């Protein structure tokens, strides 16, 4: 007998770029610029959310490249080259302001640079706690490491990425009752990063500047190449980051699938912070006491 007035929930398939090349979009992937157009001054947000990007101060032909591309799972046919002066991409068609407040987020991209402090992705207001900037840095910790800063606070990874090679970089902010920038998880090529510098500050991103790639609130702009920019409105787990980076770890994936409250892999390449890679809903990080660099 057929029932009436049934309520059907739309269930989104949670999926990601896998190591075998299939690409499906996560329902919580709110912006994805794959930079596959190869020409022109508009780059499409393929999530269907309408956050298309506008290439600003960029050449519609010569700033598109199709050689020496990132090793993206599933392949790529184009990327964008930034001059380090005034090139940028802005979500200015619908004025997309990014994830705000202290809400969870994941930002990822493929980058290739030799500069020591280029910006990757930014948005918000340049005031204490109210901006969000994901960049390479040279001031508070390892030169050339990735960094998230929010004005008044920051966290810096330990592995330089400004070596002229392609790297997948990601920053993850998980749900928390009192979100702080020092809780951010940083990844390079799928590997969790140790911390080489940090300063605590509550995250309270305010709608202000549109989401931008290649520019932050102060010069310089990005110098080098960028591909596959993604913004999620939730925290990706380590297995999902690995998939975006095109790396696999069957043992770790199996452990993470069981959602342990804490999983310390001791994979950080520097620093005293032992990051919990279990449930990203919890912050049960550990601290290595009386440990020297040789203990790594």
Secondary structure as the mmCIF struct_conf table of DSSP 4:
data_model
#
loop_
_struct_conf.conf_type_id
_struct_conf.id
_struct_conf.beg_label_comp_id
_struct_conf.beg_label_asym_id
_struct_conf.beg_label_seq_id
_struct_conf.end_label_comp_id
_struct_conf.end_label_asym_id
_struct_conf.end_label_seq_id
HELX_LH_PP_P HELX_LH_PP_P1 UNK A 2 UNK A 3
BEND BEND1 UNK A 4 UNK A 5
HELX_LH_PP_P HELX_LH_PP_P2 UNK A 11 UNK A 13
TURN_TY1_P TURN_TY1_P1 UNK A 19 UNK A 20
BEND BEND2 UNK A 21 UNK A 21
TURN_TY1_P TURN_TY1_P2 UNK A 27 UNK A 28
STRN STRN1 UNK A 29 UNK A 33
BEND BEND3 UNK A 39 UNK A 41
STRN STRN2 UNK A 42 UNK A 43
TURN_TY1_P TURN_TY1_P3 UNK A 46 UNK A 47
BEND BEND4 UNK A 48 UNK A 49
STRN STRN3 UNK A 53 UNK A 56
BEND BEND5 UNK A 57 UNK A 57
TURN_TY1_P TURN_TY1_P4 UNK A 60 UNK A 63
STRN STRN4 UNK A 64 UNK A 65
BEND BEND6 UNK A 67 UNK A 68
TURN_TY1_P TURN_TY1_P5 UNK A 73 UNK A 74
BEND BEND7 UNK A 77 UNK A 77
STRN STRN5 UNK A 79 UNK A 83
BEND BEND8 UNK A 84 UNK A 86
STRN STRN6 UNK A 88 UNK A 90
TURN_TY1_P TURN_TY1_P6 UNK A 92 UNK A 95
BEND BEND9 UNK A 99 UNK A 99
STRN STRN7 UNK A 101 UNK A 101
TURN_TY1_P TURN_TY1_P7 UNK A 102 UNK A 102
STRN STRN8 UNK A 105 UNK A 112
BEND BEND10 UNK A 116 UNK A 117
STRN STRN9 UNK A 119 UNK A 124
BEND BEND11 UNK A 126 UNK A 127
TURN_TY1_P TURN_TY1_P8 UNK A 128 UNK A 130
STRN STRN10 UNK A 131 UNK A 137
BEND BEND12 UNK A 138 UNK A 142
TURN_TY1_P TURN_TY1_P9 UNK A 143 UNK A 144
STRN STRN11 UNK A 145 UNK A 149
BEND BEND13 UNK A 151 UNK A 152
STRN STRN12 UNK A 154 UNK A 156
BEND BEND14 UNK A 158 UNK A 159
BEND BEND15 UNK A 163 UNK A 165
STRN STRN13 UNK A 167 UNK A 173
TURN_TY1_P TURN_TY1_P10 UNK A 177 UNK A 178
STRN STRN14 UNK A 180 UNK A 180
HELX_RH_3T_P HELX_RH_3T_P1 UNK A 181 UNK A 183
STRN STRN15 UNK A 185 UNK A 188
TURN_TY1_P TURN_TY1_P11 UNK A 189 UNK A 190
STRN STRN16 UNK A 191 UNK A 192
HELX_LH_PP_P HELX_LH_PP_P3 UNK A 193 UNK A 194
BEND BEND16 UNK A 196 UNK A 196
STRN STRN17 UNK A 197 UNK A 199
STRN STRN18 UNK A 202 UNK A 202
STRN STRN19 UNK A 205 UNK A 205
BEND BEND17 UNK A 207 UNK A 207
STRN STRN20 UNK A 209 UNK A 213
BEND BEND18 UNK A 214 UNK A 214
BEND BEND19 UNK A 217 UNK A 219
HELX_LH_PP_P HELX_LH_PP_P4 UNK A 220 UNK A 222
STRN STRN21 UNK A 223 UNK A 232
BEND BEND20 UNK A 233 UNK A 234
HELX_LH_PP_P HELX_LH_PP_P5 UNK A 235 UNK A 237
HELX_RH_AL_P HELX_RH_AL_P1 UNK A 238 UNK A 245
TURN_TY1_P TURN_TY1_P12 UNK A 246 UNK A 246
HELX_RH_AL_P HELX_RH_AL_P2 UNK A 250 UNK A 257
TURN_TY1_P TURN_TY1_P13 UNK A 258 UNK A 259
BEND BEND21 UNK A 261 UNK A 261
STRN STRN22 UNK A 264 UNK A 264
BEND BEND22 UNK A 269 UNK A 272
STRN STRN23 UNK A 273 UNK A 274
STRN STRN24 UNK A 276 UNK A 276
BEND BEND23 UNK A 278 UNK A 278
TURN_TY1_P TURN_TY1_P14 UNK A 280 UNK A 281
STRN STRN25 UNK A 286 UNK A 287
TURN_TY1_P TURN_TY1_P15 UNK A 289 UNK A 290
HELX_RH_3T_P HELX_RH_3T_P2 UNK A 293 UNK A 295
#
